[in-house]
Structure formats: structure tokens, C-alpha cells
Amino acid sequence: MKNFIFQNPTKLIFGKGQISRLNELIPTDVNLMVTFGGGSVTKNGIYDQVIAALKGRKFIEFWGIEANPQVETLRKAINLGKSENINYLLAVGGGSVLDGTKLIAAGIAMDKDAWDIVLQGYAADQIPYASVLTVPATGSEMNRASVITREETQEKYGWMGTYPKFSILDPEVTYSLSEYQVACGLADAFTHVLEQYLTTPGQSRLMDRWAEGVLLSVKEISPKIKENPCDYDLMADYMLAATLALNDFIRMGVTEDWVTHQIGHELTALHGVTHGHSLAIVMPGTLRVLKEQKHDKLLQYGERIFGITEGNKQERVDKAIEKTEEFYRSLGLTTRLSEENIGEETIEIIRTRFNERSAAFGENGNVTGDVAKEILTSCL
């Protein structure tokens, strides 16, 4: 087990009706701006709940943060925040609204262009922010990470800031999500765990079992959610699984991968593929190409998650990869680039981009642009 430092100061407020607690959670002496996405919260009653909870407060609203938040839009929010002396933000939306709000918080606090903050990879300062989560998927409600798109150059990068002060998670807000949104969210959560779990064997029994607990839970609830997407307990498990998948808890002292995410970000930047869907396409390919270095962990994963115990070791590894792709497809997602009309031209662009950046991704730092091309070719 590697040395590590752990800290996650985000307060999680979980359960039905908790949005009503907003007024007591946000300090009374702040200049508040509330950030939103495209407007779905006005149709499902979440906006009304937020406004009712903030009754008596003065605040401004910023709308229009995209599903893949664009720096061009976020600059407008930063300028508005600075002109209005905003010193506290509340994000109401899914992971993209949260990711965008994190950059707004940094942009207001710093005298630096928003894209330069992203390229720097971290924010030296941010004003406080909090969230009301509406789409479980990214874990952004309880982590420091944010991923931002620059539309004019079709680039997408991750960077790190500070943690949310608090996040409200009410499972009832998921009832209005489409089947596709839920599928992408479940795929996102499942893949987040795999990126931290399918790496080096024998590092920590505790981290392995914790990760496997989340994987098994997501696998178990996914078909049940398809049958009853308004079951409170099922959606509570889904919502909490997405948070636990990426709030630093299951990565303590272990190596991490993130190859699938790095490649998936490129598919989103170039073609607008929904983030969780991009992971469902790329992860099986990552496992196919890197199965030798992940061999022992794939054996463990296959047995503990899918009950694969028959056959020789190589057959069991291949079966585990096959079962992973079957799981994504069971959610209703495609798992091949050709199904999304993405071909070799895109693969070559990604290979070139990775090589120009001297990419060395993965737990062993051995995934270059050429290896990424091999992974994507296996996904055709």
C-alpha cells in the first residue's frame, strides 16, 4: 500500500426533502450566485424547491452551463460574478454544472483566464461553493475534480480545485431522468471504480473489497432500476454509489489508471459523446489491450463480480472482459465506435494529440498515443 494523505471536508446532506435545508446551510452574509444548466430543473420542480428554500435571500442566477461545460460560457459567468462581487456559489444540476461552477469559483477568485487555470491543472484559490445534485454520475459533488471543454479548439481537460462545502443529494430528483441519463450515470459510476480497482494486485484488501462492494451494488441495481426507475431505495443506492465511486474513499494507497477517461474525453470533445457513454465504449477496449498487465486483477474481478470460476486463467480473463462489455450493453448503451459512426480518422487525431502531449497514462505510465490508437481500434 502506498503512502497517502486523505481529506474530504464536503458535508453530504442525503435524503428526501433535504433541499429545504439550503437556507440554514449557506451563510447569511454572502453574495450568492446560483448556477444552472439548460433548464430541465424548471420542468421537474427542482428549481421551485430551491427558490422556496432560498426565500428571503438576495441572489443572482446564471443559466446555460452545457452538458460538457464550455470555458467560453464559464467566462461569462466569471465576469458576471466579479461585477456583482459574488463570494459564494450554489450549483444546481448534474456533474457538468458542478464542474463548470468549480471553474467559476476559481475564475472569480483569481486574476487569470479560465482556460489558463484548466491548463495549469489546479486552482490556487476558489470562492466557496456548494451543490444540489440532480444527476448522479460524476461524483463531482464530493470531489475536487472538474473537466472543462474548449469548444473553439475541441479540447477537453481535467483539473483540480477545492471540495464543495456541502452537497444535497435527494434521490427523488432522479425520478425525472431519462433512461439514457440513468444508463450513462450508472456506466460512469461503474467505470470510476474500475479505474481505481483494475490496476495493481495485492495493494489493499480493504480498498479491493470496498471497490467491489460498489461494483456489485451498481451491477445488482441496474436491471431493477430499468424496471422501476421511481423506486426510492434503488435510486438512493444509485445516487450514493455514484458519489462513493469518486470521492477519494476507494483510492487510498492504491495505484490508479484513468486511461479510459483520458480517451473518453477526446471522444466527447470531438464528437459530443456523452461522458458516461464514452466510457462504456472505451473501457472494454482498454481491458482488451492491457489485459496482460491487468491479468491478475482481472481474474479477481471476474470471480468476485461476475462469478467466473471455470476455464483456464486466460479464458477467465477474456470472459471477465466480455462480461464487462455485456454489462454496459445491458444498460442500453452501445459499446463500439462504429455504432456511433466514429472511425479511423478520429482515432488518428487522438493518437496524434496524445503523442504531441507526450502522454504516458495508466497505472504503469505506458499508454502513449500509439497504445491509445490500439485501444480505440479494438473498439471499432
C-alpha positions in Angstrom: 0.0 0.0 0.0 1.3 3.4 -1.0 1.7 6.4 1.4 -1.3 8.7 1.2 -3.0 11.7 2.7 -6.7 11.7 3.0 -9.1 14.6 3.5 -12.6 15.1 2.2 -14.3 18.0 4.0 -17.6 18.0 2.0 -20.7 17.7 4.1 -23.2 15.3 2.5 -26.9 16.0 3.2 -28.7 13.0 1.9 -32.4 12.1 1.6 -35.8 13.3 0.5 -36.8 16.8 1.4 -33.3 18.0 2.2 -33.3 20.7 -0.4 -35.4 22.7 2.1 -32.4 23.0 4.3 -30.5 25.3 1.9 -31.1 28.4 3.8 -29.6 27.1 7.0 -26.6 25.6 5.2 -25.5 28.7 3.2 -24.0 31.5 5.4 -26.3 34.5 5.7 -23.7 37.2 4.9 -22.7 36.1 1.4 -23.3 37.5 -2.1 -24.8 34.4 -3.7 -25.0 33.3 -7.3 -26.9 30.1 -8.3 -25.7 28.3 -11.4 -27.9 26.1 -13.6 -27.8 24.1 -16.8 -30.2 24.2 -19.7 -33.5 24.5 -17.8 -34.7 21.0 -17.0 -34.9 21.9 -13.3 -37.7 24.3 -14.2 -39.8 21.3 -15.5 -39.2 18.8 -12.8 -39.9 21.0 -9.7 -36.3 21.2 -8.5 -36.0 24.9 -9.3 -39.1 25.7 -7.4 -37.8 23.8 -4.4 -34.5 25.7 -4.5 -36.2 29.1 -4.8 -38.6 28.2 -1.9 -35.6 27.2 0.2 -33.9 30.5 -0.5 -36.9 32.6 0.2 -35.9 36.0 1.7 -32.4 35.9 0.3 -30.9 38.1 -2.4 -29.1 36.2 -5.1 -28.5 36.2 -8.8 -28.8 33.3 -11.3 -26.6 32.2 -14.1 -28.1 29.8 -16.7 -26.7 27.8 -19.6 -23.8 25.7 -18.4 -23.6 23.0 -21.1 -23.7 19.2 -20.7 -20.0 19.4 -21.3 -19.2 22.7 -19.7 -17.5 25.1 -22.2 -15.0 27.6 -21.0 -16.4 30.2 -23.4 -19.7 30.1 -21.4 -18.0 29.9 -18.0 -16.0 33.1 -18.7 -19.3 34.9 -18.9 -20.3 33.6 -15.5 -16.9 34.7 -14.1 -17.3 38.2 -15.5 -20.8 38.4 -14.0 -19.6 37.1 -10.7 -16.8 39.6 -10.5 -19.0 42.5 -11.5 -21.6 41.6 -8.8 -19.0 40.9 -6.1 -20.2 37.3 -5.8 -18.4 35.4 -3.0 -20.4 32.1 -2.8 -21.8 29.8 -5.5 -24.5 27.2 -5.4 -24.6 24.7 -8.3 -28.0 23.2 -9.1 -27.6 20.4 -11.6 -25.6 17.4 -12.6 -21.9 16.9 -12.8 -21.4 19.3 -15.7 -23.0 22.2 -13.8 -20.8 21.3 -10.8 -17.7 21.1 -12.9 -18.4 24.4 -14.5 -19.2 26.0 -11.1 -15.8 24.9 -9.8 -14.1 26.8 -12.6 -16.4 29.8 -12.0 -15.3 29.7 -8.3 -11.7 29.7 -9.3 -12.1 32.4 -12.0 -13.8 34.8 -9.6 -11.1 34.3 -7.0 -8.1 34.5 -9.4 -6.8 37.1 -11.8 -6.2 34.6 -14.5 -8.1 33.4 -17.6 -10.3 30.4 -17.0 -8.6 28.3 -19.7 -5.2 29.0 -18.2 -6.4 27.7 -14.9 -7.5 24.5 -16.6 -4.2 24.1 -18.4 -2.4 24.7 -15.2 -4.1 21.7 -13.8 -5.2 23.2 -10.4 -6.7 26.3 -8.9 -4.6 28.2 -6.4 -7.8 29.8 -5.0 -11.5 29.5 -5.2 -14.5 31.2 -3.6 -16.7 28.8 -1.6 -19.3 26.7 -3.5 -21.9 24.1 -2.8 -24.3 21.9 -4.8 -27.7 20.5 -5.2 -27.1 17.3 -7.3 -29.8 16.4 -9.9 -28.0 13.8 -12.0 -25.8 11.2 -10.2 -22.8 10.2 -12.3 -19.5 12.0 -12.0 -19.0 12.3 -8.2 -18.3 15.9 -8.7 -20.5 16.7 -5.7 -17.9 15.3 -3.3 -14.5 15.6 -5.0 -12.0 18.3 -6.2 -12.1 17.3 -9.9 -13.5 19.2 -12.8 -13.4 18.6 -16.6 -13.8 21.5 -19.0 -14.2 21.8 -22.7 -12.9 24.5 -25.0 -15.3 24.4 -27.9 -13.2 26.6 -30.3 -10.4 24.0 -30.3 -12.4 20.8 -29.5 -10.2 20.2 -26.4 -11.3 18.8 -23.0 -9.1 18.7 -19.9 -9.4 17.8 -16.3 -8.0 20.0 -13.4 -8.3 20.1 -9.6 -9.7 22.7 -7.3 -11.2 22.6 -3.8 -14.0 20.5 -2.4 -17.7 21.6 -2.2 -18.7 23.0 1.2 -21.7 20.8 1.1 -23.8 18.8 -1.4 -27.5 17.9 -1.1 -28.5 14.5 -2.6 -32.2 13.8 -2.7 -32.9 10.6 -4.6 -36.4 11.8 -5.6 -34.8 14.2 -8.0 -33.7 11.3 -10.2 -37.3 10.2 -11.0 -37.5 12.7 -13.9 -34.3 11.5 -15.5 -34.4 9.7 -18.9 -33.4 6.1 -19.2 -30.4 7.2 -21.2 -29.3 9.6 -18.5 -29.5 6.9 -15.8 -27.7 4.5 -18.1 -24.8 6.9 -18.6 -24.7 7.7 -14.9 -24.5 4.0 -13.9 -21.8 3.5 -16.5 -19.9 6.5 -15.2 -20.0 5.2 -11.6 -19.1 1.6 -12.6 -16.1 2.9 -14.7 -14.9 5.3 -12.0 -14.5 2.3 -9.7 -12.7 0.2 -12.4 -10.2 2.9 -13.0 -9.1 2.7 -9.3 -9.6 -1.1 -8.9 -8.3 -2.8 -12.0 -4.7 -1.9 -11.6 -2.0 -3.4 -9.4 -2.9 -6.6 -7.4 -2.3 -7.1 -3.8 -2.2 -3.5 -2.7 -5.0 -3.4 -0.1 -7.7 -6.0 0.8 -9.8 -3.2 2.3 -9.7 -1.0 -0.8 -10.4 -4.0 -3.0 -13.5 -5.1 -1.0 -14.8 -1.5 -0.8 -14.5 -1.1 -4.6 -16.1 -4.5 -5.2 -19.0 -3.5 -2.9 -19.7 -0.5 -5.1 -19.3 -2.6 -8.3 -21.6 -5.3 -7.1 -24.2 -2.8 -5.9 -24.3 -1.0 -9.3 -24.5 -4.3 -11.1 -27.3 -5.5 -8.9 -29.5 -2.4 -9.0 -29.1 -1.6 -12.7 -31.7 -4.1 -14.1 -34.1 -3.3 -11.2 -33.9 0.4 -11.9 -34.8 -0.3 -15.5 -38.0 -1.9 -14.3 -38.8 0.7 -11.6 -36.9 4.0 -12.0 -39.0 5.6 -9.3 -38.1 3.2 -6.5 -36.7 5.4 -3.8 -34.4 2.8 -2.3 -33.0 1.8 -5.6 -32.3 5.4 -6.7 -30.8 6.1 -3.3 -28.3 3.3 -3.8 -27.6 4.6 -7.3 -27.1 8.1 -6.1 -24.8 7.2 -3.3 -22.8 4.7 -5.4 -22.0 7.4 -7.9 -20.7 9.6 -5.0 -18.7 6.8 -3.4 -17.2 5.9 -6.7 -15.2 9.1 -6.9 -14.9 10.8 -3.6 -11.4 9.6 -2.8 -12.5 6.8 -0.4 -11.7 3.8 -2.6 -8.3 5.1 -3.9 -6.4 5.4 -0.6 -2.9 4.0 -1.1 -3.6 2.3 -4.4 -2.5 2.9 -8.0 -5.0 4.3 -10.5 -5.5 4.0 -14.2 -7.7 6.7 -15.9 -6.7 5.7 -19.5 -10.4 5.2 -20.4 -11.3 8.6 -19.1 -8.5 10.4 -21.0 -9.6 8.7 -24.2 -13.2 9.2 -23.5 -12.7 12.9 -23.0 -11.4 13.1 -26.6 -14.5 11.4 -28.0 -16.6 13.9 -26.1 -14.6 16.9 -27.3 -14.5 15.7 -30.9 -18.0 14.2 -31.3 -20.0 15.3 -28.3 -20.4 11.7 -27.0 -22.0 11.8 -23.5 -19.3 11.2 -21.0 -20.6 8.0 -19.4 -21.4 6.6 -22.8 -17.8 7.3 -24.0 -16.6 5.2 -21.0 -18.8 2.3 -22.0 -17.2 2.3 -25.4 -13.6 2.7 -24.3 -13.3 0.6 -21.1 -13.7 -2.8 -22.8 -11.1 -1.9 -25.3 -8.7 -0.7 -22.6 -9.1 -4.1 -20.9 -8.6 -6.0 -24.1 -5.3 -4.2 -25.0 -3.9 -4.1 -21.4 -5.2 -7.4 -20.2 -1.7 -8.8 -19.7 -0.6 -6.1 -17.2 -4.1 -6.3 -15.6 -4.2 -10.1 -15.7 -4.2 -10.9 -12.0 -6.7 -8.2 -11.1 -9.0 -9.2 -14.0 -9.0 -12.8 -12.6 -10.1 -11.4 -9.2 -12.6 -9.1 -10.7 -14.1 -11.8 -12.9 -14.6 -14.2 -9.9 -15.8 -11.7 -7.4 -18.1 -9.6 -9.6 -19.3 -12.0 -12.3 -18.7 -15.4 -10.6 -16.3 -16.6 -13.3 -14.5 -19.7 -11.9 -14.4 -22.1 -14.8 -11.8 -22.4 -17.5 -8.1 -21.6 -17.6 -6.7 -18.3 -16.5 -6.7 -16.7 -19.9 -10.2 -17.9 -20.6 -11.4 -16.4 -17.4 -9.7 -13.1 -18.1 -11.3 -12.9 -21.5 -14.6 -13.8 -20.0 -14.3 -11.0 -17.4 -13.7 -8.5 -20.3 -16.6 -9.9 -22.2 -18.9 -9.7 -19.2 -17.9 -6.0 -18.7 -19.0 -5.1 -22.2 -22.2 -7.1 -21.7 -22.9 -5.1 -18.6 -22.6 -1.8 -20.4 -24.8 -3.1 -23.2 -27.4 -4.2 -20.6 -27.8 -0.6 -19.6 -28.9 0.2 -23.2 -25.6 1.7 -24.3 -23.6 1.0 -27.4 -20.1 -0.2 -26.9 -18.5 0.2 -30.3 -17.3 3.3 -32.2 -18.8 2.1 -35.4 -22.2 2.2 -33.8 -21.7 5.9 -33.2 -20.3 6.5 -36.7 -16.8 7.2 -35.4 -14.0 5.8 -37.4 -10.2 5.7 -38.1 -9.9 9.5 -38.8 -10.9 10.2 -35.2 -8.6 7.5 -33.9 -5.7 9.1 -35.7 -6.5 12.5 -34.3 -6.5 11.2 -30.8 -3.2 9.3 -31.4 -1.6 12.5 -32.6 -2.9 14.6 -29.7 -1.6 12.1 -27.1 1.8 11.8 -28.7 2.1 15.6 -29.0 1.4 15.8 -25.3 3.9 13.1 -24.6 1.1 11.1 -23.0 2.1 8.4 -20.6 -1.2 7.3 -19.0 -2.2 4.4 -16.9 -1.0 2.8 -13.6 2.3 1.9 -15.4 2.6 5.1 -17.4 2.8 3.1 -20.6 -0.2 4.3 -22.6 1.0 6.5 -25.3 -0.8 7.8 -28.4 0.1 4.6 -30.2 -1.4 2.5 -27.4 -4.5 4.7 -27.3 -4.8 4.0 -31.1 -4.6 0.3 -30.4 -7.3 0.6 -27.7 -9.6 2.6 -30.0 -9.1 0.3 -32.9 -10.2 -2.6 -30.8 -13.4 -0.6 -30.1 -14.4 -0.3 -33.8 
